Amino acid sequence: MTRRVRITTHAAADFLAIVRYYDDEVADPEASASLVDALAAKLEHLAGLRPMVGRPRDDLVPGVRSFAFDDYLLFLRYPEDDSVLEVIAVIHASRDLPAVFDERQ
């Protein structure tokens, strides 16, 4: 079963910030396009796997799991109907995760 991928407003803002960083700071639009393509492929792959892949992150947000991707962590939620893989955040692994999630609540 392949679930639909739903990207929340916070996750979409995270994606945009990553693309802007690569475009502006790294000055490598090809790298940002490549990362976005790889991320989309990874999310589609995860959507096709059994539910509940990744590390449980109830310490940050109840019912959320994380999955490493490149230098980032994907934060995922599987709603109860099991037809959707919800992406709630994409955060660089070096960030202070509790602080990031505290800011978002």
Protein Blocks (a to p, Z undefined) as FASTA:
>chain_A
ZZdddddfklmmmmmmmmmmmmmmnopaklmmmmmmmmmmmmmmmmmmcehiajdfkkmo
ghiacddehjbccdddddfklpaccdfbdcdfkbcfklmmmmmZZ
